[in-house]
Every structure is written in C-alpha cells, then in structure tokens.
Amino acid sequence: MFCKKKVLAVYVIVVACFLPILLTGCPEGPEPVEPDAAQLEINDAPDPADMLPPEEPMDEPEIEEVDIEDPDRAPDTVLATVDGVDFVLQDIYDEFDAIPVQYHQQARYEQHRILENIIQQHLMIEKAREKEMDGTDTYSEMMEQFADSPAVEDMDEETFREIVLMETLLQDEVVAKADISDEDLRELFEQYRQMMPEEITFEQIKPQLEQTLIQEYVEDYIQGLMDAADIERDEEWIEEKEEEALEARPPMMMPEGEMTVPEDAHEQMPEPEEFPEE
C-alpha cells in the first residue's frame, strides 16, 4: 500500500502597509523666475532617449512538448480500483492534459501523485453525494459565488459541480467544525518560532497559523476517507514513477556546497588508464 507522507509547512506572509501622506497644502515660495532664451533652447532640445531605435520585442522561449504516453501499457490499463471503481492510465493522461503546458515538464514526474489526487477527489465527491451536500445552503452560496469566476469559464458543468461539491464537503465537515484554541495556535507558533523573523509576533501571524491547522485537519479528513475505502493500486507502476521522479531530481548539495556522491560511486568509475613510462 502506498503511504503518502504529510509534511506540515508554515508559510509566513509579512505584509507591509504604507499609508500615503496627504498634502492638503504647501507653504508659499518665491515667485517663479521667467527662463531666459538659452534655457528655453535647452528645454526644447530633443530627449536623447527619443532618438534611440525602438527596442525589438523579445521572443518568448518555446515550451517543449511533453509526451507521457506509456509505450508498454494500453490506455485502459487499470492503475487503481477504489470501492469497485476502476481508474485507468487514460485518466492520468486526461488530468495531465488539464495542467497548464508550462508545468508539464515538472508534472511528468508527478504521475503517481496525480493518481493519488484522482483517488482523493473521487472519495470526496462520493462522500459529498452520500451526505447530499448539493442540497445545503453552503453549496448554493458557492455555486452562485463561483459561477462568474474566470477560472471556470472553460469548465464543463459536471466538473464545476463536482468541484463545488468537494469544497462544500470540506467547508461543512472540516472548516465549520474545526475547534481551534489560542493554546493550539501558540503551540504551533512556538514550534516554528525559529523559522520566523524575530519581529513577527503571535498576533500578526495568528490568521496564517489558523489556516495551517485547518489545512492539517483537511488532510486528516481526506486520509480518513482513504483509510475507510477499499483501494487497490498497481504498485509496480507506482514504484516505477517514483523511481523516475527520484532520477529526475538534481544532485543533493552538502551544507558546504559540495555535491554528494553515491556510496558505490567508486565501483561505477572506470579504471584509470596506464600511461607509458618515459
């Protein structure tokens, strides 16, 4: 069984607000002096910047197309079965195609995570339907709120409704029921205190700490759905994609800036050539 490790991260956002100074008036100064003819000639001279040729627009770098089709597996190859529902390789292709092209190079090594996301979304949608979330006030409000959003302009109605169903489920079943005390927030604050600038206070970062705990509750809720479900995965395919992701990572760097070397590197290196004695 593939286990997803959860890593709790705190993103510290410091917003600096500068209030504008409104000038309601200014002290009276000396009367303006009329410029002489020489000064007028200087002022009428053309700006050197206007004499330069216009800059040619820079060509945007071409985005390399990424093909993730598996030559050894058919598109209908079953990668996971969740409570009797099969998810196939074509589902990975469809999700990958929905990702903006500029992220394809990175997403090609995240196919095993795409599968996990598909499983999680399926379980949330099924739970939302079981609880009839589409009949709640939260669902109606979200449908109205997101209807005019540019993000859903090119989205089909079924996908849009499923997204709102998942958001409604998390809002009513997790966020609304989250019991977060100041003690919980202060404990989290002290846990990550060394990662924050010294001038940051608890009150300043309190909203971000609350969102962090809510995100943890959301992850626990989804993990609970997965634990309760009957899930079978193609472990061979998952291990293959995990290995590809590891191989695509850049070399690790030591604190001193030196690159790490595998322990068996000496076994992989060719024998030194023997040079003839002079």
URPE-V934807 format. One record per backbone hydrogen bond with DSSP energy under -1.0 kcal/mol. CO is the residue of the C=O (numbers start at 1). NH is the residue of the N-H. If there is no record, write none. Layout:
# URPE-V934807
[[CO/NH] [CO/NH]]
This chain:
# URPE-V934807
[[36/40] [37/41] [38/42] [39/43] [40/44] [47/50] [74/77] [75/90] [77/89] [79/234] [80/87] [81/232] [82/85] [85/82] [87/79] [87/80] [88/91] [89/93] [90/94] [91/95] [92/96] [93/97] [94/98] [96/99] [100/103] [101/104] [103/107] [104/108] [106/109] [107/110] [110/114] [111/115] [112/116] [113/117] [114/118] [115/119] [116/120] [117/121] [118/122] [119/123] [120/124] [121/125] [122/126] [123/127] [124/128] [125/129] [126/130] [127/131] [128/133] [129/132] [132/135] [133/136] [136/140] [137/141] [138/142] [139/143] [140/144] [141/145] [142/146] [146/149] [149/152] [150/153] [152/155] [156/160] [157/161] [158/162] [159/163] [160/164] [161/165] [162/166] [163/167] [164/168] [165/169] [166/170] [167/171] [168/172] [169/173] [170/174] [170/175] [171/176] [175/178] [181/185] [182/186] [183/187] [184/188] [185/189] [186/190] [187/191] [188/192] [192/195] [193/196] [197/200] [201/205] [205/209] [206/210] [207/211] [208/212] [209/213] [210/214] [211/215] [212/216] [213/217] [214/218] [215/219] [216/220] [217/221] [218/222] [219/223] [220/224] [221/225] [222/226] [223/227] [224/228] [230/83] [232/81] [233/235] [234/238] [235/239] [236/240] [237/241] [238/242] [239/243] [240/244] [241/245] [242/246] [243/247] [244/248] [252/260] [254/257] [258/254] [262/265] [264/268] [265/269]]
